[in-house]
């Protein structure tokens, strides 16, 4: 009996050691949503911008999602301050570098930062200027990372979205720069189905893409994104409303970029007991675990894993599956994927 107890203790310690020493991959990380209090202060100092807060506590209230957040639309209002700090080449370059350095300190070994170039033009930058600045920040960080350019769900911005697609084509690389497109914004107000023309062009140009879907809108939004040709879905949790869509995700081998804290704060799922992450994982869907907007959500990727361990019983073996999924789904080369597997010891 003592021997069996000893074995169980050893196995428990081994599992905890894996979790504690884990290395992470973040495939769904918004640049403007990753601006922490410290990063905001550095960006403001760098550009001579006076922040609308006298201390960290006041700044937190402006940056963090409020407890009474009711929906994704309320959630999106928290991006105004971070975006105001990234309207110059210097601000955008440094934001990329600082965010990458920050997540590297959390154990992240590979990340894909997404941002919408059209949201960084209020002080004279063009979309192309914004992309060039972000690429400079990418090169100045020692963390292996890539960029995803977001189209935006907004009124009267077709020309801006088409420009983003054209720039993605111009700057597209296999690794070390712009690697894909995305569609972000208020999904419930601007349905996915309305954006087919942009992704028809992206497919023509052979630009890979992920699409935010099944977050503020239902399973049909996910189906539309898959029909466009998306190989990954941002969030996708409301696919659970349709067994047919869940089956389609599995059949197509679609990767799901899931972010628990984000879904809780945006009320994408009203009761986290109904959160489908573990159900999807057990059914063999290619789920990944990400932060989404770590700055305004006041979270980190290790926090997301710990949340899933404590609330859903995520095991070390589950974590290995999730990390393998993230590597398989990453918009990068096979050489980089091999490097990531070797680094995490996933074979």
N, C-alpha and C positions, 0 to 999 in steps of 0.2 A: 504493500500500500504506500509506504514511504517512497519507494522507488518510482511508482506511478505519479505521485505528487511532485516529485523532483522533476520528472520529465515534463509535466504540465507547466511547471514554473519556468523551465528552460525554454519551452516553446513560446510561452507568453512573453518572456524577456526578448527572445529573438524577434517576435512580431513587433514589439514596441521599439526595438532598436531599428528595425527597417523603417518604421513610421517616423521615428525621431530623426534619422539620418537621411530621410528621403530627399530626392532631388525632384524638381517639379518642372512641368511644361505648361505654359499658359497660351492657349490658342485664341482666346477671346478677351482682349484687353483694349479698352478704349483709351486713347491718349488723354483726351480732355477729362475723362472720368477717373484718371489715375493720379491727378494732381493732389498730393497731400498738403497738409498745413505747411510743413517744412519746405516742400518744393514750391508752393505758392509764394512763400516769403522770399526764397532765392530768386525766383523769376521776377518778382516785383522789384527787388533791390537791383538786379542786373539791368532792368530797363527804366529805372527811376519812376516806377509807378507807385502811387500811394494806395495801399489797400484800404477798403472801406471797413476797417476793424482796428481797434486799438490794442488788442491782445489776442493770444491764441484761442482763448475761449470764444471770443466774438467771431473769429475767423472760422472756427469749427462750425458754428451755427450757420454760416454762409455756405460752407463747403459740403457739410454732411447732409444726407437725406433726412428730413425731419421725421419724428416718430409718427406724426399724423399723415404721412404720405398716403394718398388714396389710390393712386394709379400710376401707370407708366408716364402719363402726361404730366403729372405733378413731379415725378422723378426727374423728367427731362429739364425742368426749370433750374435744377442745381448746376447745370453746365455753364450758365452765363458767366460766372466769375472765372472759372478756369480758362474758358475761351478768351476772355478779355486779356489774359496774360500771354496769349500765343498768337498775337497779330503782327509780329515782326519776325524777320528771319532769325534774329538772335534768340527771341523768346521761344520760337518753335523748335529750333535746333537744340537749345538747352533743355526744353521740356522732354524731348525724346531721350536725351542722354541721361538726365536726372531720373526719369522713370525707369529706364533700363538698369541703371546702377542701383536703384532702390530695390527692384524686384530680384536682382542678382543677390542682394544681401539676404533675401528670404529663401534662397536655395533654388531659385528658378534658373535652369540651364538653357532654356530656349523659349522665346516668346514671339508672338506675332502681334504687333501694335497696329491698331486700325484708327484711322482718322479721316475726316472729310475735308479735303483741301478747300472746298467752297466755303467752309465756315471760318477760314483764316484770311479773308480778303478785306476786312473792314478798314484797315489802315494802309492800303495800297499794294499789298502783295497780290500777285496773281496766283491761280491754282498751281501753276508750274513752279513759281517761287516757293510756295509752301512745300511742295514735294521735295524740291532741292534742299531746303532747310532741314526737313525731316531726315533726308538721306545723310546729311552731314552729321546730325546727331546720332544716327545709327552707326556711322563709321567711327565716331569718337568713343563709343562704349565698347567694353571688352566682352559684353554678353552677346552670344549668338542670337540674332533676331532678324525679323523681316517686317515689311510694312504691307498693310492691306488698305486700299483706298475705298472709302465709303461714298456711295451715292446717298442722297438724302430724300426722305419722304417729306416733301414740302409743296406749297403752292407755287406755281409759275416758275419752276426751276429746271425745266427740261434742258435748256441750253447748258446750264451748269453741270447737270448730270451727264449729258453727252460729252462735254469737255473732259470730265473726269475719266470717262471710258477711253477717250482718245489718248489722254495722258498716261493712263495705265498701260495702254498698248505701247506707247513710246518708251516708257521706263521699265517695262516688264522684264524680269530676270528670273532665273530658276532659284537663285538664293542670293542673299546679300543686298536686298533692296525691295522694290515693289514686286510682290508675288501674286497678288489676287485683288479682286473687287468684293464689295459688300453693299448691302442696302440697309440703312439704319433710319431711325426716327419713329414717329408716332404711327405705329402699325394699324391701330384701330381706326384712325382717322383717314389714313392713306393706305388703302389695301394693297397687298402684294401684287394682285392681278393687274394693277394699273401700270406696272413697271416692266412689262414683258419686252418692250422695244429696246430697252437698254441692254438687257441680257441676251437678246438675239444678236446684238452687235458684239457683245463680249464673246459669245460663242464663235462668231465669225472670225474674231481676232485670236481665238484660242487662249483667252484669258480665263484662268480658273476663278470661281467665285463661290462665296458663302452668302447666305441671305438671312437676316433676322426674320424669323417667322414662328408662329405658334407661341408668341409671348403675350401680346395684348390682343391678338386676334386668334381665331380658332384653328382647327385642324386643316380646313380648306386652304388657309394661308401657307401651311407647310406643303400641302400637295402642289399648290401653284409654284412654289419655289423649286420643288423637285422637278416639276414639269419644265421649268425654265432651263434646268441643267445644273442646279446647285449641287455640289458634291458634299457640302457641309451646310448645316442649319444652325444659326445662332438661336440658342434656347430650344425651341421645338417642343417644349413640354406639353403644350395643349394638343399635340398629336394624340395624346391618350384619349381624347374625346372621340376618336374614330379608329376602331380596330383595323379598318382598311388602310388608313394612312400609316399606322404603326407597321403593318405588314409591308407597305410600300417602302418605308425607311429601311426595313431589314432586307428586303429583296434587292434594293439598289445599293446596299452597303453605305448608306449615308451616315456621315459622322455628325453627332449632336454635340454642340458646344454649350454645356449646361453650367449654370452659375447659381447655386442655391441662395446665397444672400441676396442677390439681385432679384430673384423671383419672389422671395419673401417680401422685400421692400416695395416692389412694384405691384404686389398683389396679383401676379400672374397666376399664382395658386393661392386661394384664400386660406386654406388650411394646409400647413406643411405636412401634416400626416398623410395627405393625398399626393405628396410630391412623388412623381413617377420615376425618379432617377434609378432607384434600386430595382424597380419592376422592369424598366428598360434594360438595365444591366443584366438581370437574370434571364431576360428573353433573348439575349445575344445582340442587342443593338449596340452600335459603336459609340458609346457615350464617352465624353471627356469632361473634366472638371476644371473650371476656370473662374476668374474673378469678375470679369465684365467691367466694373467701375470701382476699383479698389479704393480710390481716394475718397469719393463722395459716399461710398458705402462703409468706409472705415474698416476695411478687411484686408486680408492678405491671402495668398494661395494656401499656405500652411493652415490658416484659419478655416478655409473652406473644407480642407480635408478633415480637420479636427471636428468641424461641425457635422460632417457626414459620419465620422466614426462614432461620435457621441449620440447622435440622434437616429441614425439609420443602421448602425452596426457594420459600417464599412470595414473590411478586413484587409490585411496586407496583400493577400492574393487578389482581392478586388482592385486594390491600388495598382498592382502590376498590370492588370488587364486595362485599366483606365489609361495608364501611362503608355502602354503599347498602342492603344487606340489613338492617343494624341500624336505619337510618332508616326503611325501609319497615315493619319489625316493631315499632318503638317504640310503646308505649301513650301516644300523645300526638296532638295535632291536626295537621292538614295545614299550618297556619301555622308551627308549630314545626318540622315536617319540612322545609319550605322554608327556614327560617332555618338549619337544620343543613346542608343541602346548599349553601347560599350560603357558609356559614362555611368548609366544607371544600372548596369549589369543585368540587362533584360535579354536573355537568350533562351 
